[in-house]
Amino acid sequence: MKLKYELIDESGLDIEDLEVERDLQLAAVDAIRRARRFGTFYVIEQGDEVKQVPPDKTGPYEQDLLAEAKRLNVRIAELRGPAQNLELNDKPAGQK
């Protein structure tokens, strides 16, 4: 599946940009699943042509979108850095 747009370099994107991109991927997956559930075509644009994909043929598109969303999740996690386990120190200094 060739996208109408492609990210050239993600290094200039911040976490919010990547989250928006991931959410767009997941919204497309939701649209595919709705089309399948209601038995309607999923409409895409490939190149200069618009295609109607039958509900039973949307699997490869869904898998590509889910893989891209997973990749974006990994990139977002990398940018956020390691999870910090911060704890509140309830005891005054000097007490154990």
Summary of the structure (lengths in Angstrom):
residues: 96
radius of gyration: 20.4
end to end distance: 60.1
largest distance: 72.2
contacts: 184
relative contact order: 0.16
helix: 54%
strand: 10%
